[in-house]
């Protein structure tokens, strides 16, 4: 499910809503609610619904439910495959050079037209909950509760209505769906249809799994993609000069979850944010990752490994690939849980049959293809 067709579908929904707004009050009450779910860096290879061979045995039931009961986009494309510009395109329906958001650094102009503003003008009550990654105070929403910037997985801060910073205990992928349900339960004006932008942080880097899923997939072995050790011969310099390689460009702290670089003994240049975690959260984390890291380092055996004896070549690549892929899939599992909770809530409230549900990601991602 990608942007060009996706925005066309959203635009058609908005046009239909304007048509219905001119009908009788009885007909107007039938206008559909809209639940727009956007993940971050969730790729087609990690959606069982697309039948990808990589993840034949990994199943996300709630995402599959949406595909099974709805429409599955198979031939659509992201307009600008960078997080913030992609989000700006979906909000505005304009190419990046027109809406002004061409990269992750420059400002985004919230004053311009967007589909939430159009819905708001036609009588919808709108909410934005989760990650937006666009600077400035959100416009077009009656309520917003957003992660600042990239946000954090553990014990995150949120910005309420673009002004008040609040901190919450827990994992963001458990908190965000709860916030969606809380808004529906306590703040939604039921005389109006709702439109919610329900945006997750996961599975964006640095893939810090929820406590209950720390051990998930740890015993699962995955085949390296056939082109994992690509040498990029015969292609332009960009293929060789990128900074996306699992082995060469991931950080031992931020990505691999080591407290220091095992090859240098120095603190990782970008450490994992363990200081955000409570003692209980850290204890649960260490129970799973501690033994795995020690095994990698050769600790607890007959003799500690020297630096020269640490894994290298294909053995190192397999370790780093599996640490990355397993963590990625663990946070996707939490996203799937959240979607299920929200769908169950809507169904229990008798709202699901009159709610349009859209699931997408801001862009795809590499899961080891070309070593990326």
C-alpha positions as a Markdown table, in Angstrom:
| # | Residue | x | y | z |
|---|---|---|---|---|
| 1 | Unk | 0.0 | 0.0 | 0.0 |
| 2 | Unk | 1.8 | 3.1 | -1.2 |
| 3 | Unk | 1.1 | 6.7 | -1.6 |
| 4 | Unk | 0.0 | 7.6 | -5.1 |
| 5 | Unk | -3.0 | 5.3 | -5.1 |
| 6 | Unk | -3.5 | 5.7 | -1.4 |
| 7 | Unk | -3.9 | 9.5 | -1.6 |
| 8 | Unk | -6.3 | 9.0 | -4.5 |
| 9 | Unk | -8.4 | 6.7 | -2.3 |
| 10 | Unk | -8.3 | 9.2 | 0.5 |
| 11 | Unk | -9.2 | 12.1 | -1.9 |
| 12 | Unk | -12.2 | 10.0 | -3.2 |
| 13 | Unk | -13.3 | 9.5 | 0.4 |
| 14 | Unk | -13.1 | 13.3 | 1.1 |
| 15 | Unk | -15.1 | 14.1 | -2.1 |
| 16 | Unk | -17.7 | 11.6 | -1.1 |
| 17 | Unk | -17.9 | 13.2 | 2.3 |
| 18 | Unk | -18.5 | 16.6 | 0.8 |
| 19 | Unk | -21.3 | 15.1 | -1.3 |
| 20 | Unk | -22.9 | 13.5 | 1.7 |
| 21 | Unk | -22.6 | 16.8 | 3.7 |
| 22 | Unk | -25.2 | 18.3 | 1.5 |
| 23 | Unk | -27.7 | 15.5 | 2.0 |
| 24 | Unk | -30.4 | 15.2 | 4.6 |
| 25 | Unk | -29.5 | 14.9 | 8.3 |
| 26 | Unk | -30.5 | 11.2 | 8.3 |
| 27 | Unk | -28.2 | 10.5 | 5.3 |
| 28 | Unk | -25.4 | 12.7 | 6.8 |
| 29 | Unk | -25.4 | 10.4 | 9.9 |
| 30 | Unk | -24.2 | 7.6 | 7.6 |
| 31 | Unk | -21.0 | 9.3 | 6.7 |
| 32 | Unk | -18.2 | 6.9 | 7.6 |
| 33 | Unk | -15.7 | 7.3 | 10.3 |
| 34 | Unk | -12.0 | 7.1 | 9.2 |
| 35 | Unk | -9.2 | 5.4 | 11.0 |
| 36 | Unk | -5.9 | 6.1 | 9.2 |
| 37 | Unk | -3.1 | 3.9 | 10.5 |
| 38 | Unk | 0.5 | 4.8 | 9.5 |
| 39 | Unk | 3.5 | 2.9 | 10.6 |
| 40 | Unk | 7.1 | 4.0 | 10.1 |
| 41 | Unk | 9.5 | 2.1 | 7.8 |
| 42 | Unk | 7.2 | -1.0 | 7.7 |
| 43 | Unk | 8.1 | -2.8 | 4.5 |
| 44 | Unk | 6.1 | -5.2 | 2.3 |
| 45 | Unk | 8.6 | -8.0 | 3.0 |
| 46 | Unk | 7.4 | -7.9 | 6.7 |
| 47 | Unk | 3.7 | -8.1 | 5.8 |
| 48 | Unk | 2.5 | -11.7 | 5.7 |
| 49 | Unk | -0.5 | -10.6 | 3.6 |
| 50 | Unk | 1.8 | -10.1 | 0.6 |
| 51 | Unk | 3.1 | -13.7 | 0.6 |
| 52 | Unk | 6.7 | -12.8 | 0.9 |
| 53 | Unk | 9.0 | -15.9 | 1.2 |
| 54 | Unk | 11.2 | -14.2 | 3.8 |
| 55 | Unk | 8.6 | -14.3 | 6.5 |
| 56 | Unk | 6.4 | -17.3 | 5.6 |
| 57 | Unk | 6.3 | -18.3 | 9.3 |
| 58 | Unk | 5.8 | -14.9 | 10.8 |
| 59 | Unk | 2.2 | -14.0 | 11.0 |
| 60 | Unk | 0.5 | -10.7 | 12.0 |
| 61 | Unk | -3.2 | -11.6 | 12.4 |
| 62 | Unk | -4.7 | -8.1 | 12.6 |
| 63 | Unk | -2.8 | -6.7 | 9.6 |
| 64 | Unk | -3.8 | -9.8 | 7.7 |
| 65 | Unk | -7.4 | -9.2 | 8.8 |
| 66 | Unk | -7.4 | -5.8 | 7.2 |
| 67 | Unk | -6.0 | -7.3 | 4.0 |
| 68 | Unk | -8.4 | -10.2 | 4.0 |
| 69 | Unk | -11.5 | -8.1 | 4.7 |
| 70 | Unk | -10.5 | -5.1 | 2.6 |
| 71 | Unk | -8.4 | -4.2 | -0.5 |
| 72 | Unk | -4.7 | -5.1 | -0.9 |
| 73 | Unk | -2.6 | -2.5 | -2.8 |
| 74 | Unk | -0.1 | -4.4 | -5.0 |
| 75 | Unk | 1.0 | -1.8 | -7.5 |
| 76 | Unk | 1.4 | 1.6 | -5.9 |
| 77 | Unk | 4.5 | 3.6 | -5.0 |
| 78 | Unk | 5.9 | 6.0 | -2.4 |
| 79 | Unk | 6.2 | 9.5 | -3.7 |
| 80 | Unk | 9.2 | 10.5 | -1.7 |
| 81 | Unk | 10.8 | 7.7 | 0.3 |
| 82 | Unk | 12.0 | 9.8 | 3.2 |
| 83 | Unk | 10.0 | 9.8 | 6.4 |
| 84 | Unk | 8.9 | 13.4 | 6.9 |
| 85 | Unk | 8.4 | 14.3 | 3.1 |
| 86 | Unk | 6.4 | 11.1 | 2.7 |
| 87 | Unk | 4.1 | 12.2 | 5.5 |
| 88 | Unk | 3.8 | 15.7 | 4.0 |
| 89 | Unk | 2.8 | 14.2 | 0.6 |
| 90 | Unk | 0.0 | 12.1 | 2.2 |
| 91 | Unk | -1.4 | 15.1 | 4.2 |
| 92 | Unk | -1.4 | 17.5 | 1.3 |
| 93 | Unk | -1.7 | 15.5 | -1.8 |
| 94 | Unk | 1.1 | 17.5 | -3.3 |
| 95 | Unk | 4.5 | 16.6 | -4.5 |
| 96 | Unk | 7.4 | 17.5 | -2.2 |
| 97 | Unk | 8.6 | 20.4 | -4.3 |
| 98 | Unk | 5.1 | 21.9 | -4.1 |
| 99 | Unk | 4.3 | 21.3 | -0.4 |
| 100 | Unk | 7.8 | 22.5 | 0.5 |
| 101 | Unk | 8.9 | 19.5 | 2.6 |
| 102 | Unk | 11.7 | 18.0 | 0.5 |
| 103 | Unk | 13.8 | 16.4 | 3.2 |
| 104 | Unk | 13.8 | 15.6 | 7.0 |
| 105 | Unk | 15.5 | 18.8 | 7.9 |
| 106 | Unk | 13.5 | 21.7 | 6.4 |
| 107 | Unk | 10.3 | 23.1 | 7.8 |
| 108 | Unk | 6.8 | 22.0 | 6.9 |
| 109 | Unk | 4.1 | 24.6 | 6.3 |
| 110 | Unk | 1.1 | 23.6 | 8.3 |
| 111 | Unk | -0.9 | 26.6 | 7.0 |
| 112 | Unk | -1.5 | 24.9 | 3.6 |
| 113 | Unk | -4.5 | 22.8 | 2.8 |
| 114 | Unk | -4.6 | 19.2 | 3.9 |
| 115 | Unk | -7.1 | 16.4 | 3.9 |
| 116 | Unk | -7.7 | 16.6 | 7.8 |
| 117 | Unk | -8.6 | 20.3 | 7.3 |
| 118 | Unk | -11.1 | 19.4 | 4.6 |
| 119 | Unk | -12.6 | 16.7 | 6.8 |
| 120 | Unk | -12.7 | 19.1 | 9.7 |
| 121 | Unk | -14.5 | 21.7 | 7.5 |
| 122 | Unk | -17.1 | 19.2 | 6.5 |
| 123 | Unk | -18.1 | 18.4 | 10.1 |
| 124 | Unk | -15.6 | 15.7 | 11.1 |
| 125 | Unk | -13.9 | 15.6 | 14.5 |
| 126 | Unk | -10.3 | 15.0 | 13.9 |
| 127 | Unk | -7.4 | 13.6 | 16.0 |
| 128 | Unk | -3.7 | 12.9 | 15.5 |
| 129 | Unk | -2.2 | 10.4 | 17.9 |
| 130 | Unk | 1.4 | 9.1 | 17.7 |
| 131 | Unk | 4.2 | 10.0 | 15.4 |
| 132 | Unk | 4.1 | 12.8 | 12.8 |
| 133 | Unk | 7.7 | 13.8 | 12.4 |
| 134 | Unk | 6.8 | 17.2 | 11.0 |
| 135 | Unk | 7.9 | 20.3 | 12.9 |
| 136 | Unk | 5.4 | 22.9 | 14.1 |
| 137 | Unk | 2.0 | 22.8 | 15.8 |
| 138 | Unk | -0.3 | 20.4 | 13.9 |
| 139 | Unk | -3.2 | 22.0 | 12.1 |
| 140 | Unk | -6.4 | 20.3 | 11.0 |
| 141 | Unk | -6.9 | 18.5 | 14.2 |
| 142 | Unk | -9.3 | 19.1 | 17.1 |
| 143 | Unk | -6.9 | 17.1 | 19.2 |
| 144 | Unk | -3.3 | 15.9 | 18.9 |
| 145 | Unk | -1.0 | 13.9 | 21.1 |
| 146 | Unk | 2.3 | 13.4 | 19.2 |
| 147 | Unk | 5.8 | 12.1 | 19.8 |
| 148 | Unk | 8.4 | 14.9 | 19.5 |
| 149 | Unk | 10.7 | 14.2 | 16.5 |
| 150 | Unk | 11.4 | 10.5 | 16.3 |
| 151 | Unk | 10.1 | 9.8 | 19.8 |
| 152 | Unk | 11.3 | 7.1 | 22.1 |
| 153 | Unk | 10.2 | 3.5 | 22.5 |
| 154 | Unk | 10.5 | 3.4 | 26.3 |
| 155 | Unk | 8.8 | 5.9 | 28.7 |
| 156 | Unk | 8.2 | 8.4 | 26.0 |
| 157 | Unk | 7.3 | 12.1 | 26.0 |
| 158 | Unk | 4.3 | 13.3 | 24.0 |
| 159 | Unk | 3.2 | 16.8 | 23.0 |
| 160 | Unk | -0.5 | 17.6 | 23.6 |
| 161 | Unk | -2.1 | 19.9 | 21.1 |
| 162 | Unk | 1.3 | 21.1 | 20.0 |
| 163 | Unk | 2.0 | 22.8 | 23.3 |
| 164 | Unk | 2.1 | 20.8 | 26.5 |
| 165 | Unk | 4.8 | 18.1 | 27.0 |
| 166 | Unk | 3.7 | 15.0 | 28.9 |
| 167 | Unk | 5.7 | 11.9 | 29.9 |
| 168 | Unk | 4.3 | 8.5 | 30.2 |
| 169 | Unk | 5.6 | 5.2 | 31.6 |
| 170 | Unk | 5.6 | 2.2 | 29.4 |
| 171 | Unk | 6.3 | 1.3 | 25.8 |
| 172 | Unk | 5.1 | 3.6 | 23.0 |
| 173 | Unk | 3.4 | 0.8 | 21.0 |
| 174 | Unk | 1.3 | -0.1 | 24.0 |
| 175 | Unk | 0.6 | 3.5 | 24.8 |
| 176 | Unk | -0.4 | 4.9 | 21.4 |
| 177 | Unk | -3.4 | 2.5 | 20.7 |
| 178 | Unk | -4.6 | 3.1 | 24.3 |
| 179 | Unk | -4.5 | 6.9 | 23.6 |
| 180 | Unk | -6.6 | 6.3 | 20.5 |
| 181 | Unk | -9.2 | 4.3 | 22.4 |
| 182 | Unk | -9.2 | 6.9 | 25.3 |
| 183 | Unk | -9.9 | 9.7 | 22.9 |
| 184 | Unk | -12.8 | 7.8 | 21.4 |
| 185 | Unk | -14.2 | 6.9 | 24.8 |
| 186 | Unk | -13.8 | 10.2 | 26.5 |
| 187 | Unk | -13.4 | 13.1 | 24.0 |
| 188 | Unk | -15.1 | 12.2 | 20.8 |
| 189 | Unk | -18.3 | 14.1 | 20.1 |
| 190 | Unk | -20.6 | 11.3 | 18.9 |
| 191 | Unk | -22.8 | 13.8 | 17.0 |
| 192 | Unk | -20.0 | 14.0 | 14.5 |
| 193 | Unk | -18.1 | 11.3 | 12.5 |
| 194 | Unk | -14.4 | 11.0 | 13.5 |
| 195 | Unk | -11.2 | 10.9 | 11.5 |
| 196 | Unk | -8.2 | 9.7 | 13.4 |
| 197 | Unk | -4.6 | 9.6 | 12.3 |
| 198 | Unk | -3.2 | 6.7 | 14.4 |
| 199 | Unk | 0.6 | 6.8 | 13.8 |
| 200 | Unk | 3.0 | 4.4 | 15.3 |
| 201 | Unk | 6.7 | 4.9 | 15.9 |
| 202 | Unk | 7.6 | 1.3 | 15.1 |
| 203 | Unk | 9.2 | -0.2 | 13.2 |
| 204 | Unk | 11.6 | 2.7 | 13.0 |
| 205 | Unk | 15.2 | 2.4 | 14.1 |
| 206 | Unk | 16.3 | 1.6 | 16.9 |
| 207 | Unk | 13.8 | -1.2 | 17.2 |
| 208 | Unk | 13.5 | -1.6 | 21.0 |
| 209 | Unk | 10.9 | -4.3 | 21.6 |
| 210 | Unk | 8.2 | -4.3 | 24.2 |
| 211 | Unk | 9.1 | -6.3 | 27.4 |
| 212 | Unk | 6.6 | -9.1 | 26.7 |
| 213 | Unk | 8.2 | -9.7 | 23.2 |
| 214 | Unk | 11.9 | -9.4 | 24.1 |
| 215 | Unk | 12.3 | -13.2 | 23.7 |
| 216 | Unk | 10.1 | -13.5 | 20.6 |
| 217 | Unk | 11.8 | -15.0 | 17.5 |
| 218 | Unk | 15.1 | -15.4 | 19.4 |
| 219 | Unk | 15.1 | -19.1 | 18.4 |
| 220 | Unk | 14.1 | -18.3 | 14.8 |
| 221 | Unk | 16.7 | -18.6 | 12.0 |
| 222 | Unk | 16.2 | -16.7 | 8.8 |
| 223 | Unk | 18.0 | -17.2 | 5.5 |
| 224 | Unk | 20.2 | -14.3 | 4.4 |
| 225 | Unk | 18.9 | -12.7 | 1.2 |
| 226 | Unk | 20.6 | -14.0 | -1.8 |
| 227 | Unk | 22.2 | -10.6 | -2.6 |
| 228 | Unk | 23.2 | -9.9 | 1.1 |
| 229 | Unk | 26.9 | -9.8 | 0.1 |
| 230 | Unk | 26.3 | -7.7 | -2.9 |
| 231 | Unk | 29.5 | -6.0 | -4.2 |
| 232 | Unk | 27.6 | -3.4 | -6.2 |
| 233 | Unk | 29.7 | -4.0 | -9.3 |
| 234 | Unk | 28.3 | -2.5 | -12.5 |
| 235 | Unk | 26.3 | 0.2 | -10.7 |
| 236 | Unk | 26.8 | 3.9 | -10.0 |
| 237 | Unk | 28.7 | 5.2 | -7.0 |
| 238 | Unk | 25.5 | 5.7 | -4.9 |
| 239 | Unk | 25.1 | 1.9 | -4.5 |
| 240 | Unk | 28.6 | 1.7 | -3.0 |
| 241 | Unk | 28.7 | 4.9 | -1.0 |
| 242 | Unk | 25.4 | 4.6 | 0.8 |
| 243 | Unk | 25.4 | 4.3 | 4.6 |
| 244 | Unk | 22.8 | 1.6 | 5.0 |
| 245 | Unk | 24.8 | -1.6 | 5.3 |
| 246 | Unk | 24.0 | -3.8 | 8.3 |
| 247 | Unk | 27.6 | -4.9 | 8.9 |
| 248 | Unk | 29.4 | -1.6 | 8.3 |
| 249 | Unk | 26.9 | 1.1 | 9.2 |
| 250 | Unk | 24.9 | -0.1 | 12.2 |
| 251 | Unk | 25.8 | 1.2 | 15.6 |
| 252 | Unk | 26.8 | -1.4 | 18.3 |
| 253 | Unk | 24.8 | 0.5 | 20.9 |
| 254 | Unk | 21.8 | 2.0 | 19.1 |
| 255 | Unk | 21.1 | -0.9 | 16.8 |
| 256 | Unk | 22.9 | -4.0 | 18.2 |
| 257 | Unk | 22.1 | -3.2 | 21.9 |
| 258 | Unk | 25.7 | -3.6 | 23.2 |
| 259 | Unk | 26.9 | -1.1 | 25.9 |
| 260 | Unk | 30.2 | -0.8 | 24.1 |
| 261 | Unk | 31.8 | -1.7 | 20.7 |
| 262 | Unk | 33.1 | -5.3 | 21.2 |
| 263 | Unk | 35.9 | -4.8 | 18.8 |
| 264 | Unk | 37.3 | -1.6 | 20.3 |
| 265 | Unk | 36.0 | -1.7 | 23.9 |
| 266 | Unk | 34.8 | 1.9 | 23.5 |
| 267 | Unk | 31.3 | 3.2 | 24.1 |
| 268 | Unk | 29.2 | 3.0 | 20.9 |
| 269 | Unk | 29.2 | 6.3 | 19.0 |
| 270 | Unk | 25.4 | 6.2 | 19.3 |
| 271 | Unk | 24.5 | 4.3 | 22.4 |
| 272 | Unk | 21.1 | 2.7 | 23.1 |
| 273 | Unk | 18.9 | 4.9 | 25.4 |
| 274 | Unk | 19.0 | 2.5 | 28.3 |
| 275 | Unk | 18.9 | 5.4 | 30.7 |
| 276 | Unk | 15.2 | 5.9 | 29.9 |
| 277 | Unk | 14.3 | 2.5 | 31.2 |
| 278 | Unk | 13.2 | 1.7 | 34.7 |
| 279 | Unk | 15.1 | -0.9 | 36.8 |
| 280 | Unk | 12.4 | -3.5 | 36.0 |
| 281 | Unk | 12.5 | -2.8 | 32.3 |
| 282 | Unk | 16.3 | -3.0 | 32.2 |
| 283 | Unk | 16.2 | -6.2 | 34.2 |
| 284 | Unk | 13.8 | -7.8 | 31.7 |
| 285 | Unk | 16.0 | -6.5 | 28.8 |
| 286 | Unk | 19.2 | -7.9 | 30.3 |
| 287 | Unk | 17.6 | -11.3 | 31.0 |
| 288 | Unk | 17.3 | -11.8 | 27.2 |
| 289 | Unk | 20.0 | -9.7 | 25.6 |
| 290 | Unk | 22.7 | -10.3 | 28.3 |
| 291 | Unk | 23.2 | -14.0 | 27.6 |
| 292 | Unk | 23.0 | -13.5 | 23.8 |
| 293 | Unk | 25.6 | -10.7 | 23.9 |
| 294 | Unk | 27.9 | -12.8 | 26.2 |
| 295 | Unk | 27.7 | -15.7 | 23.9 |
| 296 | Unk | 28.7 | -13.4 | 21.0 |
| 297 | Unk | 31.7 | -12.2 | 23.1 |
| 298 | Unk | 32.6 | -15.7 | 24.2 |
| 299 | Unk | 32.1 | -14.9 | 27.8 |
| 300 | Unk | 31.3 | -17.7 | 30.3 |
| 301 | Unk | 33.1 | -20.3 | 28.3 |
| 302 | Unk | 36.5 | -21.9 | 29.0 |
| 303 | Unk | 38.3 | -18.7 | 28.1 |
| 304 | Unk | 37.3 | -15.3 | 26.9 |
| 305 | Unk | 37.8 | -14.6 | 23.3 |
| 306 | Unk | 40.4 | -12.1 | 22.2 |
| 307 | Unk | 39.4 | -9.4 | 19.7 |
| 308 | Unk | 40.9 | -11.5 | 16.9 |
| 309 | Unk | 38.7 | -14.4 | 17.8 |
| 310 | Unk | 35.4 | -12.4 | 17.7 |
| 311 | Unk | 33.0 | -13.4 | 14.9 |
| 312 | Unk | 33.9 | -12.0 | 11.5 |
| 313 | Unk | 32.9 | -12.4 | 7.9 |
| 314 | Unk | 29.7 | -14.4 | 7.3 |
| 315 | Unk | 29.4 | -15.3 | 11.0 |
| 316 | Unk | 29.5 | -11.7 | 12.1 |
| 317 | Unk | 27.0 | -10.8 | 9.3 |
| 318 | Unk | 24.6 | -13.5 | 10.4 |
| 319 | Unk | 24.7 | -12.3 | 14.0 |
| 320 | Unk | 24.1 | -8.7 | 13.1 |
| 321 | Unk | 21.4 | -9.6 | 10.5 |
| 322 | Unk | 19.5 | -11.7 | 13.0 |
| 323 | Unk | 19.7 | -9.1 | 15.9 |
| 324 | Unk | 18.3 | -6.5 | 13.5 |
| 325 | Unk | 15.6 | -8.6 | 11.9 |
| 326 | Unk | 14.4 | -10.2 | 15.1 |
| 327 | Unk | 14.1 | -6.8 | 16.8 |
| 328 | Unk | 12.4 | -5.3 | 13.8 |
| 329 | Unk | 9.8 | -8.1 | 13.8 |
| 330 | Unk | 9.3 | -7.8 | 17.5 |
| 331 | Unk | 8.2 | -4.2 | 17.3 |
| 332 | Unk | 6.0 | -5.0 | 14.3 |
| 333 | Unk | 4.3 | -7.6 | 16.5 |
| 334 | Unk | 3.5 | -4.9 | 19.1 |
| 335 | Unk | 2.0 | -2.7 | 16.3 |
| 336 | Unk | -0.2 | -5.6 | 15.2 |
| 337 | Unk | -1.4 | -6.0 | 18.8 |
| 338 | Unk | -2.3 | -2.4 | 19.0 |
| 339 | Unk | -4.3 | -2.5 | 15.7 |
| 340 | Unk | -6.1 | -5.5 | 17.0 |
| 341 | Unk | -7.1 | -3.7 | 20.3 |
| 342 | Unk | -8.4 | -0.7 | 18.4 |
| 343 | Unk | -10.4 | -2.8 | 15.9 |
| 344 | Unk | -11.8 | -4.9 | 18.8 |
| 345 | Unk | -12.8 | -1.6 | 20.6 |
| 346 | Unk | -14.6 | -0.3 | 17.4 |
| 347 | Unk | -16.4 | -3.6 | 16.9 |
| 348 | Unk | -17.5 | -3.8 | 20.6 |
| 349 | Unk | -18.8 | -0.2 | 20.3 |
| 350 | Unk | -20.7 | -1.1 | 17.1 |
| 351 | Unk | -18.6 | 1.4 | 15.1 |
| 352 | Unk | -16.5 | -0.9 | 12.9 |
| 353 | Unk | -19.0 | -1.4 | 10.1 |
| 354 | Unk | -19.2 | 2.3 | 9.5 |
| 355 | Unk | -15.5 | 3.0 | 9.7 |
| 356 | Unk | -13.1 | 3.2 | 6.8 |
| 357 | Unk | -9.7 | 1.7 | 7.9 |
| 358 | Unk | -6.6 | 2.5 | 6.0 |
| 359 | Unk | -3.2 | 0.9 | 6.8 |
| 360 | Unk | 0.0 | 2.1 | 5.3 |
| 361 | Unk | 3.6 | 3.0 | 6.1 |
| 362 | Unk | 5.4 | 6.2 | 5.3 |
| 363 | Unk | 7.8 | 4.1 | 3.2 |
| 364 | Unk | 9.3 | 0.7 | 2.8 |
| 365 | Unk | 12.6 | -0.6 | 4.1 |
| 366 | Unk | 15.4 | -3.0 | 3.5 |
| 367 | Unk | 15.6 | -6.3 | 5.5 |
| 368 | Unk | 19.0 | -7.4 | 4.4 |
| 369 | Unk | 18.6 | -7.0 | 0.6 |
| 370 | Unk | 21.9 | -5.9 | -0.8 |
| 371 | Unk | 23.2 | -6.1 | 2.8 |
| 372 | Unk | 21.1 | -3.1 | 3.7 |
